[in-house]
């Protein structure tokens, strides 16, 4: 790192206050191989997005990438223009409008695109998720839960997928429902839910961390799921198979410290096997909306004022120590030897390697920029 990266401060890392700063945040976030963890590390080490952008080519060069160029101002400005054309707002972490609970998770999106009514962000949220190929009983349960909970003042959060998600949004739309998308907020998937998505905009909203115009791809859905659970204090799983996206959401919710609730089903119905497993492992059993409100009594609207509090992100107290090329290469290899295709927790990797955190963090950033490791929601890392 150059001398300008030596940041020594305990002041909070503040969100952008001008349009130029907002543009540089977006440029840094959209730069090639800069994931969420790398974004925060660069911002912390360099003190501002502008300084991080200036340093990024050198950081990439040290990671073995030649002729690296950050996201251009023109590309970032085009995204901002597309957002404005779609009636979307870009909200940065740390701003008052950013959902307070979401800001608490370890891999909170630095920026969110939102279409619709932001007033719902100040109300308590409950996620309802479940199977795409839901049963008749499952869809009836989803509608009943979403309708009654929304009547009691809760915002219903789901993923706009077929089945349980669709039923939950339909039942809650009149009172407010939030749909988290795996693609851009201007790309509705599945297309059959276009009218439903539009109906949510009056009392609720569409939300995504993906760029405007981005079509959803497979790896975006687990990332989307962490936002669904991150927005809420509790996640209700209505129907889910033993291996399903809804179970991924539930496990992610537990990692985030959220409550997980599940509707039981018949043991012979594969669509209920995931819910039954969750209940066996300690999830709260749900028979009706009263069970949900009783379990999440602390989520009463008057008890959720902290959702609007800004999360302050501290800067590192000192710059990472200088390391020799031999030390860096040796640590690269130790990390890669330890990792495989199955994700492991970053803190577990740090313990296994035994190196100082201040030495490990820049090396992990190097490996991510090189494309040799991948990051997954929940602070997980795997070898690419």
Secondary structure by P-SEA (a helix, b strand, c coil): ccccccccccccccccccaaaaaaaaaaaacccccaaaaaaaaaacccaaaaaaaaaaaaaaacccccccccaaaaaaaaaaaaaabbbbbcccccccccccccccccccbbbbcccccccccbbbbbbbcccccaaaaaaaaaaaaaaaaabbbbbbcccccaaaaaaaaccccbbbbbbcccccccccccaaaaaaaacccccccccccccccccaaaaaaaaaaaaaaccbbbbcccccccaaaaaaaaaaaabbbbbbbbcccccccaaaaaaaaaacccccccaaaaaaaaccccccccccccbbbbbbccccccccccaaaaaaaaaaaaaacccbbbbaaaaaaaacccaaaaaaaaaaaaaacccccccccccccc
